[in-house]
C-alpha cells in the first residue's frame, strides 16, 4: 500500500555488523601493538646497535606477547604483572629452554622500560618478573684430529674448493658464520694474510689468516670462484667472496648443511655446526698457550667473561688427558 501524502518514510535501520567488520575492529589494537613493538626495535637498534638476529628475536618475543595478552582481552600498554607472568608460565609449559625463557624476560623488561621512558605507561608491569636461573653449558668442542678429518673431506670441484676455503678460514680465524658468509672482496688482504670483519654491533676487527687457510683461499679465488658465478664478467663485478645461488652470498643455513655433509663424509659422529668450529678455534688456541685477552680480541667478544668459558673447556680437556695418560691419573 503506497504511503499517504505527507507521511514520513520509515527510517532505514543500520545494517548489522559483519564478521569482517568485527575482525577489523578487533585487529586495530593489535596493529597498534605491532607498530609500537617495531618502534621499540628501531630505538633499540639506534641505541645499542644489536645484531639483526638479536633484534628479530626480541621482535618475535614481543609480537607473541601482544597476541597472548590480546587473548586475555588486554594489550601491551594495558597488561599487568599477572598477564606477563601467565605468558612466561605458558612458555615454560611448552618445554622451552631456560635460555628462551630468560630472553623473553629480557625482551619484556627492555620494552616496558622504553614505554616508561616514553611516558606511554605510568607503572612498569615487568618490575617483579624473575629470570630463570641459567646453568652455563660448556660448548661442544671437537678434537684437533677431528678438525683435520673435516678439513680433508672436501674434494677438488669448484663447489668443494669453496667449501674447503670456508672451513679453513673459519677454523683459522674463529669467524662467526654470519661474518664468514658476508665477507666481501675488499675485506680480504691476501698480502698481509688478514681479513677485516664486521661483527656484532657493527664493530670491525682485523683477524689474521693462517698459512693453510690462506693457501686454500688463494686456490679457490684463482680456480673456482668465477666458475660458481658462471662467467668471469659477473665474478669481477661482484664483491661476494663465497657465492651461493644466483651469485648471492651463501646463506648461514646452506653452510650449516655443507658442514653436516662433510662431517658425514669424514665419519665424525660429534654434532657439528659452524659455531662448533668457532669453539674449536678458541679452545685449541688456549690449549696451545694463547693469552685469553688475545683470544677475546680474535673472537670479537666485548666482555672477557664471555671468552672465559673456553678456559673451563681447556681445563677439562687437560684433566682428561692427565687422567688418561698419567700413571697415577
BALOBA-1460 file (C-alpha; in Angstrom, 3 decimals):
// residues 329
<rec num="1" residu="x" x="0.000" y="0.000" z="0.000"/>
<rec num="2" residu="x" x="1.538" y="3.351" z="-1.034"/>
<rec num="3" residu="x" x="2.331" y="5.782" z="1.747"/>
<rec num="4" residu="x" x="-0.128" y="8.646" z="2.276"/>
<rec num="5" residu="x" x="0.893" y="12.074" z="1.155"/>
<rec num="6" residu="x" x="2.804" y="13.895" z="3.891"/>
<rec num="7" residu="x" x="3.549" y="10.714" z="5.851"/>
<rec num="8" residu="x" x="7.248" y="10.373" z="6.723"/>
<rec num="9" residu="x" x="9.119" y="7.444" z="5.286"/>
<rec num="10" residu="x" x="10.274" y="4.942" z="7.910"/>
<rec num="11" residu="x" x="13.878" y="5.464" z="8.980"/>
<rec num="12" residu="x" x="16.269" y="2.911" z="7.482"/>
<rec num="13" residu="x" x="17.804" y="0.703" z="10.180"/>
<rec num="14" residu="x" x="21.644" y="0.397" z="10.201"/>
<rec num="15" residu="x" x="22.988" y="-2.785" z="8.682"/>
<rec num="16" residu="x" x="24.083" y="-5.494" z="11.085"/>
<rec num="17" residu="x" x="27.875" y="-5.608" z="11.518"/>
<rec num="18" residu="x" x="29.512" y="-8.373" z="9.552"/>
<rec num="19" residu="x" x="32.142" y="-10.747" z="10.932"/>
<rec num="20" residu="x" x="34.739" y="-8.971" z="8.805"/>
<rec num="21" residu="x" x="33.834" y="-5.595" z="10.358"/>
<rec num="22" residu="x" x="34.164" y="-7.042" z="13.841"/>
<rec num="23" residu="x" x="37.502" y="-8.647" z="12.954"/>
<rec num="24" residu="x" x="38.817" y="-5.366" z="11.528"/>
<rec num="25" residu="x" x="37.735" y="-3.535" z="14.664"/>
<rec num="26" residu="x" x="39.401" y="-6.156" z="16.859"/>
<rec num="27" residu="x" x="42.596" y="-6.005" z="14.793"/>
<rec num="28" residu="x" x="43.098" y="-2.268" z="15.280"/>
<rec num="29" residu="x" x="44.508" y="-2.528" z="18.842"/>
<rec num="30" residu="x" x="46.658" y="-5.470" z="17.719"/>
<rec num="31" residu="x" x="48.013" y="-3.446" z="14.786"/>
<rec num="32" residu="x" x="48.826" y="-0.589" z="17.176"/>
<rec num="33" residu="x" x="50.734" y="-3.015" z="19.418"/>
<rec num="34" residu="x" x="52.759" y="-4.347" z="16.479"/>
<rec num="35" residu="x" x="53.565" y="-0.782" z="15.410"/>
<rec num="36" residu="x" x="54.696" y="0.025" z="18.970"/>
<rec num="37" residu="x" x="56.928" y="-3.071" z="19.047"/>
<rec num="38" residu="x" x="58.504" y="-2.064" z="15.731"/>
<rec num="39" residu="x" x="59.171" y="1.449" z="17.080"/>
<rec num="40" residu="x" x="60.872" y="-0.053" z="20.127"/>
<rec num="41" residu="x" x="63.023" y="-2.373" z="17.991"/>
<rec num="42" residu="x" x="64.116" y="0.607" z="15.856"/>
<rec num="43" residu="x" x="65.036" y="2.526" z="19.018"/>
<rec num="44" residu="x" x="66.937" y="-0.480" z="20.321"/>
<rec num="45" residu="x" x="68.923" y="-0.701" z="17.104"/>
<rec num="46" residu="x" x="69.819" y="3.003" z="17.236"/>
<rec num="47" residu="x" x="70.767" y="2.996" z="20.912"/>
<rec num="48" residu="x" x="72.549" y="-0.322" z="21.334"/>
<rec num="49" residu="x" x="73.486" y="-1.435" z="17.819"/>
<rec num="50" residu="x" x="72.395" y="-5.016" z="18.440"/>
<rec num="51" residu="x" x="72.734" y="-7.616" z="15.687"/>
<rec num="52" residu="x" x="69.866" y="-8.233" z="13.275"/>
<rec num="53" residu="x" x="69.304" y="-11.731" z="14.667"/>
<rec num="54" residu="x" x="69.005" y="-10.436" z="18.248"/>
<rec num="55" residu="x" x="66.614" y="-7.678" z="17.205"/>
<rec num="56" residu="x" x="64.430" y="-10.135" z="15.287"/>
<rec num="57" residu="x" x="64.352" y="-12.484" z="18.292"/>
<rec num="58" residu="x" x="63.140" y="-9.620" z="20.510"/>
<rec num="59" residu="x" x="60.576" y="-8.647" z="17.879"/>
<rec num="60" residu="x" x="59.192" y="-12.200" z="17.749"/>
<rec num="61" residu="x" x="59.029" y="-12.378" z="21.548"/>
<rec num="62" residu="x" x="57.101" y="-9.117" z="21.850"/>
<rec num="63" residu="x" x="54.716" y="-9.814" z="18.987"/>
<rec num="64" residu="x" x="53.928" y="-13.185" z="20.545"/>
<rec num="65" residu="x" x="53.334" y="-11.402" z="23.860"/>
<rec num="66" residu="x" x="50.984" y="-8.938" z="22.133"/>
<rec num="67" residu="x" x="48.955" y="-11.815" z="20.677"/>
<rec num="68" residu="x" x="48.892" y="-13.564" z="24.068"/>
<rec num="69" residu="x" x="47.610" y="-10.578" z="26.053"/>
<rec num="70" residu="x" x="45.078" y="-9.832" z="23.305"/>
<rec num="71" residu="x" x="43.657" y="-13.281" z="24.032"/>
<rec num="72" residu="x" x="43.229" y="-12.129" z="27.633"/>
<rec num="73" residu="x" x="41.269" y="-9.019" z="26.480"/>
<rec num="74" residu="x" x="44.234" y="-6.766" z="27.141"/>
<rec num="75" residu="x" x="47.001" y="-5.035" z="25.201"/>
<rec num="76" residu="x" x="50.689" y="-4.361" z="25.663"/>
<rec num="77" residu="x" x="50.078" y="-0.974" z="27.268"/>
<rec num="78" residu="x" x="47.279" y="-2.313" z="29.491"/>
<rec num="79" residu="x" x="48.977" y="-5.569" z="30.525"/>
<rec num="80" residu="x" x="49.712" y="-6.097" z="34.211"/>
<rec num="81" residu="x" x="52.083" y="-8.384" z="36.103"/>
<rec num="82" residu="x" x="49.561" y="-11.261" z="36.009"/>
<rec num="83" residu="x" x="49.410" y="-11.112" z="32.196"/>
<rec num="84" residu="x" x="53.204" y="-11.193" z="31.876"/>
<rec num="85" residu="x" x="53.588" y="-13.983" z="34.437"/>
<rec num="86" residu="x" x="50.938" y="-16.007" z="32.586"/>
<rec num="87" residu="x" x="52.875" y="-15.598" z="29.327"/>
<rec num="88" residu="x" x="56.084" y="-16.814" z="30.987"/>
<rec num="89" residu="x" x="54.223" y="-19.760" z="32.527"/>
<rec num="90" residu="x" x="52.800" y="-20.690" z="29.110"/>
<rec num="91" residu="x" x="56.296" y="-20.621" z="27.612"/>
<rec num="92" residu="x" x="57.682" y="-22.757" z="30.431"/>
<rec num="93" residu="x" x="54.859" y="-25.279" z="29.993"/>
<rec num="94" residu="x" x="55.716" y="-25.562" z="26.285"/>
<rec num="95" residu="x" x="59.093" y="-27.055" z="27.284"/>
<rec num="96" residu="x" x="61.001" y="-24.001" z="26.049"/>
<rec num="97" residu="x" x="64.607" y="-23.907" z="27.208"/>
<rec num="98" residu="x" x="65.562" y="-21.766" z="30.226"/>
<rec num="99" residu="x" x="67.599" y="-19.632" z="27.816"/>
<rec num="100" residu="x" x="64.494" y="-18.877" z="25.716"/>
<rec num="101" residu="x" x="62.580" y="-18.009" z="28.886"/>
<rec num="102" residu="x" x="65.388" y="-15.714" z="30.037"/>
<rec num="103" residu="x" x="65.428" y="-13.972" z="26.657"/>
<rec num="104" residu="x" x="61.676" y="-13.369" z="26.888"/>
<rec num="105" residu="x" x="62.114" y="-11.766" z="30.325"/>
<rec num="106" residu="x" x="64.878" y="-9.574" z="28.889"/>
<rec num="107" residu="x" x="62.666" y="-8.617" z="25.914"/>
<rec num="108" residu="x" x="59.743" y="-7.717" z="28.172"/>
<rec num="109" residu="x" x="61.807" y="-5.708" z="30.649"/>
<rec num="110" residu="x" x="63.523" y="-3.709" z="27.915"/>
<rec num="111" residu="x" x="60.218" y="-2.987" z="26.193"/>
<rec num="112" residu="x" x="58.465" y="-1.714" z="29.321"/>
<rec num="113" residu="x" x="61.454" y="0.395" z="30.348"/>
<rec num="114" residu="x" x="61.149" y="2.021" z="26.927"/>
<rec num="115" residu="x" x="57.392" y="2.543" z="27.392"/>
<rec num="116" residu="x" x="58.002" y="4.093" z="30.828"/>
<rec num="117" residu="x" x="60.652" y="6.412" z="29.405"/>
<rec num="118" residu="x" x="58.330" y="7.480" z="26.591"/>
<rec num="119" residu="x" x="55.511" y="8.176" z="29.108"/>
<rec num="120" residu="x" x="53.310" y="5.542" z="27.500"/>
<rec num="121" residu="x" x="52.707" y="3.831" z="30.864"/>
<rec num="122" residu="x" x="52.783" y="5.060" z="34.472"/>
<rec num="123" residu="x" x="53.866" y="1.792" z="36.130"/>
<rec num="124" residu="x" x="56.256" y="-0.879" z="34.854"/>
<rec num="125" residu="x" x="54.364" y="-4.216" z="34.982"/>
<rec num="126" residu="x" x="57.599" y="-6.181" z="34.428"/>
<rec num="127" residu="x" x="59.367" y="-4.883" z="37.561"/>
<rec num="128" residu="x" x="58.674" y="-8.059" z="39.585"/>
<rec num="129" residu="x" x="59.444" y="-10.588" z="36.841"/>
<rec num="130" residu="x" x="62.175" y="-13.056" z="37.803"/>
<rec num="131" residu="x" x="64.581" y="-14.581" z="35.280"/>
<rec num="132" residu="x" x="65.134" y="-18.358" z="35.327"/>
<rec num="133" residu="x" x="68.472" y="-19.485" z="36.736"/>
<rec num="134" residu="x" x="70.760" y="-20.466" z="33.875"/>
<rec num="135" residu="x" x="73.500" y="-23.010" z="34.226"/>
<rec num="136" residu="x" x="76.363" y="-22.159" z="31.912"/>
<rec num="137" residu="x" x="76.666" y="-25.054" z="29.498"/>
<rec num="138" residu="x" x="80.119" y="-25.806" z="28.149"/>
<rec num="139" residu="x" x="80.332" y="-25.514" z="24.361"/>
<rec num="140" residu="x" x="80.712" y="-28.621" z="22.216"/>
<rec num="141" residu="x" x="84.317" y="-28.863" z="21.076"/>
<rec num="142" residu="x" x="85.872" y="-31.295" z="18.622"/>
<rec num="143" residu="x" x="89.458" y="-32.509" z="18.804"/>
<rec num="144" residu="x" x="92.257" y="-31.289" z="16.578"/>
<rec num="145" residu="x" x="92.305" y="-34.684" z="14.873"/>
<rec num="146" residu="x" x="88.585" y="-34.379" z="14.056"/>
<rec num="147" residu="x" x="89.152" y="-30.893" z="12.637"/>
<rec num="148" residu="x" x="91.878" y="-32.305" z="10.387"/>
<rec num="149" residu="x" x="89.471" y="-35.022" z="9.187"/>
<rec num="150" residu="x" x="86.832" y="-32.398" z="8.428"/>
<rec num="151" residu="x" x="89.232" y="-30.124" z="6.539"/>
<rec num="152" residu="x" x="90.400" y="-33.028" z="4.363"/>
<rec num="153" residu="x" x="86.848" y="-34.038" z="3.436"/>
<rec num="154" residu="x" x="86.135" y="-31.571" z="0.551"/>
<rec num="155" residu="x" x="87.301" y="-32.539" z="-2.942"/>
<rec num="156" residu="x" x="88.558" y="-30.503" z="-5.908"/>
<rec num="157" residu="x" x="85.333" y="-29.393" z="-7.646"/>
<rec num="158" residu="x" x="84.655" y="-25.613" z="-7.675"/>
<rec num="159" residu="x" x="81.886" y="-26.049" z="-5.096"/>
<rec num="160" residu="x" x="84.052" y="-28.134" z="-2.773"/>
<rec num="161" residu="x" x="87.035" y="-25.811" z="-3.171"/>
<rec num="162" residu="x" x="84.744" y="-23.005" z="-1.977"/>
<rec num="163" residu="x" x="83.647" y="-25.104" z="0.992"/>
<rec num="164" residu="x" x="87.226" y="-26.041" z="1.882"/>
<rec num="165" residu="x" x="88.283" y="-22.385" z="1.826"/>
<rec num="166" residu="x" x="85.348" y="-21.506" z="4.087"/>
<rec num="167" residu="x" x="86.092" y="-24.314" z="6.558"/>
<rec num="168" residu="x" x="89.804" y="-23.472" z="6.663"/>
<rec num="169" residu="x" x="89.080" y="-19.761" z="7.130"/>
<rec num="170" residu="x" x="86.525" y="-20.295" z="9.879"/>
<rec num="171" residu="x" x="88.819" y="-22.582" z="11.866"/>
<rec num="172" residu="x" x="91.905" y="-20.402" z="11.288"/>
<rec num="173" residu="x" x="90.196" y="-17.114" z="12.206"/>
<rec num="174" residu="x" x="87.322" y="-18.036" z="14.525"/>
<rec num="175" residu="x" x="84.791" y="-16.090" z="12.476"/>
<rec num="176" residu="x" x="81.095" y="-16.163" z="13.255"/>
<rec num="177" residu="x" x="79.156" y="-17.833" z="10.462"/>
<rec num="178" residu="x" x="77.389" y="-14.540" z="9.631"/>
<rec num="179" residu="x" x="80.789" y="-12.839" z="9.340"/>
<rec num="180" residu="x" x="82.083" y="-15.618" z="7.100"/>
<rec num="181" residu="x" x="79.212" y="-15.761" z="4.609"/>
<rec num="182" residu="x" x="79.049" y="-11.948" z="4.359"/>
<rec num="183" residu="x" x="82.729" y="-11.420" z="3.576"/>
<rec num="184" residu="x" x="83.361" y="-9.076" z="0.660"/>
<rec num="185" residu="x" x="86.359" y="-8.983" z="-1.661"/>
<rec num="186" residu="x" x="87.638" y="-5.607" z="-0.314"/>
<rec num="187" residu="x" x="87.724" y="-7.146" z="3.196"/>
<rec num="188" residu="x" x="90.414" y="-9.651" z="2.126"/>
<rec num="189" residu="x" x="94.049" y="-8.601" z="2.428"/>
<rec num="190" residu="x" x="95.893" y="-11.503" z="0.852"/>
<rec num="191" residu="x" x="99.269" y="-9.765" z="1.025"/>
<rec num="192" residu="x" x="99.071" y="-9.267" z="4.791"/>
<rec num="193" residu="x" x="97.206" y="-12.531" z="5.334"/>
<rec num="194" residu="x" x="94.280" y="-10.972" z="7.204"/>
<rec num="195" residu="x" x="90.547" y="-10.367" z="6.868"/>
<rec num="196" residu="x" x="88.541" y="-7.377" z="8.078"/>
<rec num="197" residu="x" x="85.194" y="-8.435" z="9.516"/>
<rec num="198" residu="x" x="82.180" y="-6.537" z="10.820"/>
<rec num="199" residu="x" x="80.921" y="-8.239" z="13.969"/>
<rec num="200" residu="x" x="78.056" y="-7.708" z="16.386"/>
<rec num="201" residu="x" x="77.010" y="-4.105" z="16.845"/>
<rec num="202" residu="x" x="78.828" y="-3.109" z="13.657"/>
<rec num="203" residu="x" x="82.233" y="-3.435" z="15.343"/>
<rec num="204" residu="x" x="85.131" y="-4.021" z="12.961"/>
<rec num="205" residu="x" x="88.196" y="-6.121" z="13.690"/>
<rec num="206" residu="x" x="91.191" y="-7.363" z="11.710"/>
<rec num="207" residu="x" x="91.782" y="-11.099" z="12.056"/>
<rec num="208" residu="x" x="94.902" y="-12.955" z="10.836"/>
<rec num="209" residu="x" x="94.502" y="-15.892" z="8.460"/>
<rec num="210" residu="x" x="96.652" y="-18.971" z="8.970"/>
<rec num="211" residu="x" x="99.006" y="-20.166" z="6.245"/>
<rec num="212" residu="x" x="96.944" y="-23.259" z="5.360"/>
<rec num="213" residu="x" x="93.747" y="-21.208" z="5.160"/>
<rec num="214" residu="x" x="95.492" y="-18.602" z="3.010"/>
<rec num="215" residu="x" x="96.623" y="-21.280" z="0.538"/>
<rec num="216" residu="x" x="93.082" y="-22.704" z="0.282"/>
<rec num="217" residu="x" x="91.612" y="-19.227" z="-0.128"/>
<rec num="218" residu="x" x="94.092" y="-18.265" z="-2.873"/>
<rec num="219" residu="x" x="93.475" y="-21.515" z="-4.736"/>
<rec num="220" residu="x" x="89.694" y="-21.065" z="-4.523"/>
<rec num="221" residu="x" x="89.824" y="-17.440" z="-5.729"/>
<rec num="222" residu="x" x="92.147" y="-18.325" z="-8.631"/>
<rec num="223" residu="x" x="90.432" y="-21.514" z="-9.814"/>
<rec num="224" residu="x" x="86.828" y="-21.787" z="-8.646"/>
<rec num="225" residu="x" x="85.137" y="-18.521" z="-7.712"/>
<rec num="226" residu="x" x="84.464" y="-17.448" z="-11.294"/>
<rec num="227" residu="x" x="83.013" y="-20.895" z="-12.120"/>
<rec num="228" residu="x" x="80.441" y="-20.507" z="-9.327"/>
<rec num="229" residu="x" x="79.300" y="-17.196" z="-10.825"/>
<rec num="230" residu="x" x="79.045" y="-18.751" z="-14.275"/>
<rec num="231" residu="x" x="81.095" y="-16.128" z="-16.066"/>
<rec num="232" residu="x" x="84.242" y="-14.076" z="-15.445"/>
<rec num="233" residu="x" x="82.490" y="-10.741" z="-16.015"/>
<rec num="234" residu="x" x="79.909" y="-11.431" z="-13.315"/>
<rec num="235" residu="x" x="82.597" y="-12.588" z="-10.867"/>
<rec num="236" residu="x" x="84.655" y="-9.439" z="-11.454"/>
<rec num="237" residu="x" x="81.620" y="-7.206" z="-10.913"/>
<rec num="238" residu="x" x="80.627" y="-8.827" z="-7.611"/>
<rec num="239" residu="x" x="82.124" y="-8.293" z="-4.151"/>
<rec num="240" residu="x" x="80.737" y="-11.601" z="-2.839"/>
<rec num="241" residu="x" x="83.598" y="-13.877" z="-1.766"/>
<rec num="242" residu="x" x="81.581" y="-17.070" z="-1.278"/>
<rec num="243" residu="x" x="78.622" y="-17.086" z="-3.714"/>
<rec num="244" residu="x" x="75.650" y="-19.393" z="-3.402"/>
<rec num="245" residu="x" x="72.723" y="-19.454" z="-5.771"/>
<rec num="246" residu="x" x="72.332" y="-16.651" z="-8.342"/>
<rec num="247" residu="x" x="75.673" y="-15.162" z="-7.313"/>
<rec num="248" residu="x" x="74.396" y="-14.011" z="-3.914"/>
<rec num="249" residu="x" x="76.182" y="-14.668" z="-0.625"/>
<rec num="250" residu="x" x="75.835" y="-18.212" z="0.654"/>
<rec num="251" residu="x" x="73.272" y="-18.370" z="3.460"/>
<rec num="252" residu="x" x="74.134" y="-19.451" z="7.010"/>
<rec num="253" residu="x" x="71.713" y="-22.368" z="6.711"/>
<rec num="254" residu="x" x="73.297" y="-23.574" z="3.464"/>
<rec num="255" residu="x" x="76.776" y="-23.539" z="5.015"/>
<rec num="256" residu="x" x="75.459" y="-25.436" z="8.045"/>
<rec num="257" residu="x" x="74.189" y="-28.182" z="5.712"/>
<rec num="258" residu="x" x="77.550" y="-28.277" z="3.915"/>
<rec num="259" residu="x" x="79.345" y="-28.870" z="7.242"/>
<rec num="260" residu="x" x="76.914" y="-31.703" z="8.053"/>
<rec num="261" residu="x" x="77.686" y="-33.202" z="4.648"/>
<rec num="262" residu="x" x="81.461" y="-33.178" z="5.201"/>
<rec num="263" residu="x" x="81.140" y="-34.422" z="8.790"/>
<rec num="264" residu="x" x="79.256" y="-37.440" z="7.483"/>
<rec num="265" residu="x" x="81.874" y="-37.986" z="4.790"/>
<rec num="266" residu="x" x="84.664" y="-37.756" z="7.396"/>
<rec num="267" residu="x" x="82.748" y="-40.149" z="9.692"/>
<rec num="268" residu="x" x="82.639" y="-37.613" z="12.533"/>
<rec num="269" residu="x" x="79.791" y="-38.502" z="14.898"/>
<rec num="270" residu="x" x="80.042" y="-35.416" z="17.156"/>
<rec num="271" residu="x" x="77.237" y="-32.988" z="16.225"/>
<rec num="272" residu="x" x="78.847" y="-30.273" z="14.094"/>
<rec num="273" residu="x" x="77.787" y="-26.744" z="13.240"/>
<rec num="274" residu="x" x="79.613" y="-23.571" z="12.190"/>
<rec num="275" residu="x" x="79.656" y="-22.473" z="15.833"/>
<rec num="276" residu="x" x="81.391" y="-25.700" z="16.894"/>
<rec num="277" residu="x" x="84.286" y="-24.774" z="14.579"/>
<rec num="278" residu="x" x="84.457" y="-21.340" z="16.239"/>
<rec num="279" residu="x" x="84.533" y="-23.052" z="19.643"/>
<rec num="280" residu="x" x="87.312" y="-25.345" z="18.411"/>
<rec num="281" residu="x" x="89.338" y="-22.336" z="17.229"/>
<rec num="282" residu="x" x="89.220" y="-20.707" z="20.683"/>
<rec num="283" residu="x" x="89.768" y="-23.880" z="22.717"/>
<rec num="284" residu="x" x="92.663" y="-25.146" z="20.609"/>
<rec num="285" residu="x" x="94.385" y="-21.749" z="20.854"/>
<rec num="286" residu="x" x="94.140" y="-21.833" z="24.654"/>
<rec num="287" residu="x" x="95.324" y="-25.442" z="24.745"/>
<rec num="288" residu="x" x="98.473" y="-24.298" z="22.945"/>
<rec num="289" residu="x" x="99.134" y="-21.453" z="25.394"/>
<rec num="290" residu="x" x="97.397" y="-18.448" z="23.794"/>
<rec num="291" residu="x" x="96.594" y="-15.463" z="26.016"/>
<rec num="292" residu="x" x="92.915" y="-15.129" z="26.968"/>
<rec num="293" residu="x" x="92.871" y="-11.429" z="26.033"/>
<rec num="294" residu="x" x="94.214" y="-12.251" z="22.571"/>
<rec num="295" residu="x" x="91.514" y="-14.890" z="22.079"/>
<rec num="296" residu="x" x="88.916" y="-12.346" z="23.198"/>
<rec num="297" residu="x" x="90.091" y="-9.872" z="20.553"/>
<rec num="298" residu="x" x="90.183" y="-12.521" z="17.823"/>
<rec num="299" residu="x" x="86.644" y="-13.707" z="18.637"/>
<rec num="300" residu="x" x="85.308" y="-10.147" z="18.806"/>
<rec num="301" residu="x" x="83.892" y="-10.554" z="22.327"/>
<rec num="302" residu="x" x="83.143" y="-7.242" z="24.037"/>
<rec num="303" residu="x" x="83.266" y="-8.854" z="27.505"/>
<rec num="304" residu="x" x="86.123" y="-11.047" z="28.722"/>
<rec num="305" residu="x" x="83.695" y="-13.141" z="30.788"/>
<rec num="306" residu="x" x="82.197" y="-14.440" z="27.535"/>
<rec num="307" residu="x" x="85.614" y="-15.727" z="26.499"/>
<rec num="308" residu="x" x="86.428" y="-17.231" z="29.885"/>
<rec num="309" residu="x" x="84.097" y="-20.175" z="29.300"/>
<rec num="310" residu="x" x="86.756" y="-21.573" z="26.956"/>
<rec num="311" residu="x" x="89.239" y="-21.752" z="29.818"/>
<rec num="312" residu="x" x="86.860" y="-24.210" z="31.504"/>
<rec num="313" residu="x" x="86.771" y="-26.300" z="28.333"/>
<rec num="314" residu="x" x="90.565" y="-26.236" z="28.060"/>
<rec num="315" residu="x" x="90.963" y="-27.161" z="31.736"/>
<rec num="316" residu="x" x="88.512" y="-30.044" z="31.381"/>
<rec num="317" residu="x" x="90.481" y="-31.303" z="28.384"/>
<rec num="318" residu="x" x="93.768" y="-31.128" z="30.293"/>
<rec num="319" residu="x" x="92.274" y="-33.021" z="33.230"/>
<rec num="320" residu="x" x="91.002" y="-35.698" z="30.851"/>
<rec num="321" residu="x" x="94.445" y="-36.076" z="29.258"/>
<rec num="322" residu="x" x="96.101" y="-36.228" z="32.671"/>
<rec num="323" residu="x" x="93.694" y="-38.916" z="33.894"/>
<rec num="324" residu="x" x="94.202" y="-40.950" z="30.735"/>
<rec num="325" residu="x" x="97.998" y="-40.795" z="30.428"/>
<rec num="326" residu="x" x="99.476" y="-40.193" z="33.893"/>
<rec num="327" residu="x" x="100.460" y="-43.431" z="35.691"/>
<rec num="328" residu="x" x="98.672" y="-42.238" z="38.837"/>
<rec num="329" residu="x" x="95.873" y="-40.450" z="36.995"/>
